[in-house]
Amino acid sequence: MAKTVKVGVLGYGFVQETFHLPCYQEIANTDVVVIGGRSREKATAVAKKFGVKRVYSGEDFIGRVCSDPEVEVIDIGLPNFLHKEASEVAAENGKHVMCEKPLARNVDEARSTLRAVERYGVIDCYAENQVFCPHITRAKEIVTGGSIGDVFWIRSREAHFGPHSPWFWDPQLAGGGVLMDMGCHSVEVARYLIGKQPVKAFAWAKTLVHDTKAEDNSLATISYKGGELGQSENSWAAHGGLDLRFEVYGSDGAIFIDPTRETGIRVFTVAPEERVGYVVEKAEAKKGWMYPIWREHEVYGYLAELKHFVTCIQKGEKPRETYKDGYIVNCILDSCYESVKSGKWEPVNL
């Protein structure tokens, strides 16, 4: 029988409450033993909702969770500016780590976190949920099997009308704007499906709608070693809720993926909002036509991702997405931001 993995969760915000914690309730031999966050009131409320018995709060919550002797793995679902600290403290305490995307705000921070997990020999899991999305997993099988020939172009789009927490809008805290927030998804899905080394990047980013210091629209193109192109479109200024799409073009065919619109479920309502309840991530309205997603935490890849990470920790194996992958994503994004400033193709320095 597989051993029970004891998880310490850092953070109680949207990604933990909506995705990670519901997943853990469905994963066998997994026990979330503590939740940590700055606000005791918020941490306690989320802990109660998911039956977690212990809470650490206050300024030192990261150190307290990471030094808890019962905890085996740390799940980092904190704002980007805390990823480096949390990863390093966890590794120093001998804890395995799962870090929500992006790994860090920039390449220097990502390199530091990567060195920490390598130095202390812990299992490091980069939580890029979209490469575990069932649609993307199936697309990878199709690509690997040769059904669409040689892939030469991947176009991805992720858009909605802006993030849910104020810190996202501050590039000092987040590391950038929409290119960092959602571009990290798009470029990694393309890299995963192409399966080659990124060589150079050309990007555009601008604030068009929101009154914010960070860009709310971006377009990035990544050229790979074989000449393949990954195209990433991202927006914090698109109405209509989360829009997630992928197009994979090969020499003998193509794949089209639209998990947020082609859901198989359409609902029309004029009922009061309090009766409608939760619809889908980033929904702006709860009237008229809606497209609720069946088991959102599974469709977006979180369930498969966390099951995979837990299994790897149980077996002592390296996961499919590691901090090295997160570091490469930060390298790509740093090159994109350099390109935004220079207006030229910039090399991706790994």
PESUL-V114498 format. One record per backbone hydrogen bond with DSSP energy under -0.5 kcal/mol. NH is the residue of the N-H (numbers start at 1). CO is the residue of the C=O. E is the energy in kcal/mol with one decimal. If there is no record, write none. Layout:
NH|CO|E  NH|CO|E
This chain:
5|29|-2.7  6|4|-0.5  7|5|-0.6  7|31|-2.7  8|73|-2.8  9|7|-0.6  9|34|-2.8  10|8|-0.5  10|75|-3.2  11|9|-0.6  11|36|-3.2  17|13|-3.0  18|14|-2.6  19|15|-1.1  20|15|-2.3  21|16|-2.8  23|19|-1.7  24|20|-2.2  25|21|-1.2  26|23|-2.2  27|23|-0.7  27|24|-0.7  28|26|-0.6  30|27|-0.7  31|5|-2.6  33|7|-2.1  33|31|-0.8  34|7|-1.1  35|54|-1.8  36|9|-2.8  37|56|-2.1  40|38|-0.6  43|39|-2.3  44|40|-2.6  45|41|-1.8  46|42|-2.1  47|43|-2.5  48|44|-2.4  49|45|-1.8  50|46|-1.6  51|48|-0.9  52|47|-2.8  54|33|-0.7  56|35|-2.1  58|37|-0.5  58|38|-1.4  61|58|-1.4  64|60|-2.1  65|61|-2.3  66|62|-2.5  67|63|-1.4  68|65|-1.0  71|68|-1.0  72|6|-2.6  73|6|-1.9  74|96|-3.0  75|8|-2.6  75|73|-0.5  76|74|-0.7  76|98|-3.6  77|10|-2.4  77|75|-0.8  81|173|-0.5  82|79|-2.3  83|80|-1.4  84|80|-0.5  86|82|-2.5  87|83|-2.6  88|84|-2.4  89|85|-2.7  90|86|-2.3  91|87|-2.4  92|88|-2.4  93|89|-1.3  94|91|-1.9  95|90|-2.6  96|72|-2.1  97|123|-2.5  98|74|-2.7  99|125|-2.6  100|76|-2.5  100|98|-0.5  101|127|-1.4  110|106|-2.3  111|107|-3.0  112|108|-1.8  113|109|-2.2  114|110|-2.3  115|111|-2.4  116|112|-1.7  117|113|-2.1  118|114|-1.9  119|115|-2.5  120|116|-2.0  121|117|-0.8  122|117|-1.2  125|97|-2.6  125|123|-0.5  126|124|-0.5  126|321|-1.9  127|99|-2.8  127|125|-0.7  128|126|-2.0  129|127|-0.9  131|128|-1.2  132|129|-1.9  133|130|-0.7  134|298|-0.5  137|133|-2.7  138|134|-2.2  139|135|-2.1  140|136|-2.5  141|137|-1.7  142|138|-2.2  143|139|-2.8  144|140|-2.9  145|141|-2.2  146|142|-0.6  146|143|-1.1  147|142|-1.7  149|146|-1.3  151|149|-0.6  152|249|-2.4  153|249|-1.5  154|229|-2.5  155|247|-2.7  156|231|-2.8  157|245|-2.6  158|233|-2.2  159|243|-1.9  160|235|-2.0  168|165|-1.2  169|166|-1.5  170|167|-1.5  171|169|-0.7  173|170|-1.2  174|170|-2.7  175|171|-2.0  178|215|-2.3  180|177|-0.6  181|177|-2.6  182|178|-2.7  183|178|-1.5  184|180|-0.7  185|182|-0.6  186|182|-1.8  187|183|-2.8  188|184|-1.1  189|185|-2.3  190|186|-1.9  191|187|-2.1  192|188|-2.5  193|189|-2.2  194|190|-2.7  195|191|-2.8  199|223|-3.4  200|223|-1.4  201|346|-2.9  202|221|-2.5  204|219|-2.7  206|217|-2.3  208|206|-0.7  212|210|-1.4  213|169|-0.6  214|169|-0.6  216|206|-1.0  217|206|-1.3  218|234|-2.5  219|204|-2.8  220|232|-2.6  221|202|-2.8  222|230|-2.8  223|200|-2.8  224|228|-2.7  225|197|-1.9  227|224|-2.6  229|152|-1.9  230|222|-2.7  231|154|-3.7  231|229|-0.5  232|220|-3.3  232|230|-0.5  233|156|-2.7  233|231|-0.5  234|218|-2.4  235|158|-1.5  236|216|-3.5  238|160|-2.1  239|237|-0.6  242|281|-1.4  243|159|-2.7  244|242|-0.5  245|157|-2.6  246|257|-2.4  247|155|-2.9  248|255|-2.9  249|153|-3.0  249|247|-0.5  250|253|-3.2  251|150|-1.3  252|148|-2.4  253|148|-0.8  253|250|-0.8  255|248|-2.4  257|246|-2.9  260|244|-0.8  261|258|-0.8  262|258|-1.9  263|261|-1.5  267|290|-2.6  269|288|-1.6  275|272|-1.6  276|272|-1.0  276|273|-0.6  277|273|-1.8  283|280|-1.8  288|269|-3.0  290|267|-2.9  293|279|-0.7  296|293|-0.6  298|295|-1.8  299|295|-2.4  300|296|-2.4  301|298|-1.3  302|297|-0.7  303|297|-1.8  305|301|-2.3  306|302|-2.7  307|303|-2.3  308|304|-2.2  309|305|-2.3  310|306|-2.6  311|307|-2.4  312|308|-2.3  313|309|-2.2  314|310|-2.5  315|311|-2.0  316|312|-1.2  317|312|-2.6  322|320|-0.5  325|322|-0.6  326|322|-1.8  327|323|-2.6  328|324|-2.1  329|325|-2.1  330|326|-2.0  331|327|-2.1  332|328|-2.3  333|329|-2.7  334|330|-2.6  335|331|-1.9  336|332|-2.1  337|333|-2.5  338|334|-2.0  339|335|-2.2  340|336|-2.2  341|337|-1.5  342|338|-2.4  343|339|-3.2  346|201|-3.0  348|199|-2.8  349|347|-0.8  350|348|-0.8
